[in-house]
Amino acid sequence: MTHATTMPRRTLAGHARAALALGLPLIGSHVAQFAITLTDAMMLGWYDVQALAGQVLGGTMFFVLFIMGSGFAWAVMPMIAHAAGAGDATQARRVTRMGLWLSLAFGALCLPAFLAAEPIFLAAGQQPGTSALAGDYLRVAGWAIFPALVVMVLKSYLAALERTRVVLWVTLGAVAVNVVVN
């Protein structure tokens, strides 16, 4: 005999409030994440247009690989939510841990491309000066793939546990730090 748990029925307004309570902080955190990229671009644009071109070229490569690697973080979110909904905290932690390991492994696969970016850009027909600057950028920024992917998994973990405000406040803090450091 199985016992189904009955959830209280929500009205349309109740569903809308719940969706907004979860969704608005996530939207805000994505906008804040964009603000980090924007402040970096503004800072480099004020410094030197050629440096900005190198960052845009290198940043595009970083972003493409980052989005691919973020798939592990996005994949764990429904699994964590399912485990948490079933009251299985051990499984939620296990899924999170495996997402972290997969993300770190993907980052390790990306690192050689970041470290050898200049010849890749030259082979793709990019200007030598811009390719050199993009290569310099990725030799430093490429290492950020590890914490960036780890943060994505942890954001998915928190979102799956309906703690989206934490994600928003941490991202806003990162924006403030980025503005000050730049």
C-alpha positions in Angstrom: 0.0 0.0 0.0 1.4 3.4 -0.9 0.7 6.6 0.8 0.6 9.6 -1.4 1.4 12.9 0.3 -1.2 15.5 -0.5 0.0 19.0 -1.2 -2.3 21.9 -0.3 -3.9 23.2 -3.4 -2.8 26.7 -4.4 -4.8 29.3 -6.2 -3.4 30.8 -9.4 -2.3 33.9 -7.4 -0.6 31.5 -4.9 1.3 29.9 -7.8 2.2 33.2 -9.2 3.6 34.5 -5.8 5.6 31.3 -5.4 7.0 31.6 -8.9 7.9 35.2 -8.4 9.5 34.5 -5.0 11.8 32.0 -6.6 12.2 33.6 -10.0 12.8 37.3 -9.3 16.0 36.7 -7.2 17.3 34.3 -9.9 16.6 36.9 -12.6 18.3 39.5 -10.4 21.3 37.3 -9.9 21.7 36.8 -13.7 21.4 40.6 -14.3 24.0 41.1 -11.6 26.3 38.5 -13.2 26.0 40.5 -16.4 27.0 43.6 -14.5 30.3 42.0 -13.6 31.1 41.5 -17.3 29.9 45.0 -18.1 32.1 46.6 -15.5 35.1 44.6 -16.7 34.5 45.8 -20.3 34.0 49.4 -19.2 37.2 49.3 -17.3 39.2 47.9 -20.2 37.5 50.3 -22.6 38.7 53.2 -20.6 42.2 51.7 -20.3 42.8 50.7 -23.9 40.6 49.7 -26.9 43.1 47.1 -28.1 43.0 45.5 -24.6 39.2 45.5 -24.7 39.3 43.7 -28.1 41.6 41.0 -26.6 39.3 40.6 -23.6 36.2 40.3 -25.9 37.9 37.7 -28.0 39.2 35.7 -25.0 36.0 36.3 -23.1 34.0 34.8 -25.9 36.0 31.6 -25.8 35.7 31.5 -22.0 32.0 32.1 -22.1 31.3 29.4 -24.7 33.2 26.8 -22.6 31.7 28.1 -19.4 28.1 27.7 -20.7 28.9 24.2 -21.9 30.3 23.4 -18.4 27.4 25.0 -16.7 25.3 22.1 -18.1 26.4 20.0 -15.2 25.1 22.6 -12.8 21.8 22.9 -14.5 21.4 19.1 -14.7 21.8 18.7 -10.9 19.1 21.2 -10.0 16.1 19.0 -10.7 17.8 16.0 -9.1 18.6 18.0 -6.0 15.0 19.3 -5.9 13.7 15.8 -6.2 15.9 14.4 -3.5 15.1 17.4 -1.2 11.4 16.9 -1.9 11.7 13.3 -0.9 13.4 14.2 2.3 16.7 12.6 1.2 19.3 15.1 2.2 22.1 12.5 1.7 21.1 12.1 -2.0 20.9 15.9 -2.4 24.4 16.2 -1.1 25.6 13.3 -3.3 24.2 14.8 -6.4 25.8 18.2 -5.6 29.1 16.5 -4.9 29.0 14.7 -8.2 28.0 17.9 -10.0 31.1 19.6 -8.4 33.4 16.8 -9.5 32.1 16.8 -13.1 32.4 20.6 -13.3 36.0 20.5 -12.1 36.8 17.7 -14.6 35.3 19.8 -17.4 37.3 22.8 -16.2 40.5 20.7 -16.4 39.6 19.7 -20.0 39.1 23.4 -20.8 42.4 24.6 -19.3 44.7 23.5 -22.2 42.6 25.4 -24.7 42.8 28.5 -22.5 46.5 28.2 -22.1 47.0 27.7 -25.9 44.4 30.3 -27.0 46.7 32.5 -29.0 47.6 29.9 -31.6 44.0 28.8 -31.7 42.9 32.4 -32.5 45.6 32.9 -35.1 44.6 29.7 -36.8 41.0 31.0 -36.8 42.3 34.1 -38.7 42.2 36.7 -35.9 44.7 39.6 -35.9 48.0 38.8 -34.2 47.9 41.7 -31.7 44.4 40.9 -30.6 45.2 37.1 -30.5 48.2 37.8 -28.3 46.1 39.9 -25.9 43.3 37.3 -25.8 45.9 34.7 -25.1 47.4 36.8 -22.3 43.9 37.3 -20.9 43.0 33.6 -21.0 46.3 32.5 -19.4 45.1 34.4 -16.3 41.3 34.3 -16.6 41.2 30.7 -17.8 41.9 29.5 -14.3 38.6 31.1 -13.2 36.7 28.3 -15.0 37.1 26.2 -11.8 35.5 28.6 -9.3 33.0 29.8 -11.9 31.7 26.3 -12.5 31.8 25.4 -8.8 29.7 28.5 -8.1 27.2 27.5 -10.8 26.7 24.1 -9.1 26.3 25.8 -5.7 23.8 28.2 -7.2 21.8 25.3 -8.6 21.9 23.6 -5.2 20.6 26.7 -3.4 17.9 27.3 -6.1 16.8 23.7 -5.8 16.3 24.2 -2.1 14.4 27.4 -2.8 17.1 29.6 -1.3 17.3 32.0 -4.3 17.7 35.1 -2.2 21.1 33.8 -1.0 22.2 33.5 -4.6 21.1 37.0 -5.4 22.9 38.6 -2.4 26.1 36.7 -3.0 26.1 37.7 -6.7 25.4 41.4 -5.7 28.3 41.2 -3.3 30.5 39.9 -6.1 29.5 42.9 -8.3 30.5 45.3 -5.5 33.8 43.5 -5.0 34.4 43.5 -8.8 33.7 47.3 -9.1 36.1 48.0 -6.2 38.9 45.7 -7.5 38.6 47.1 -11.0 
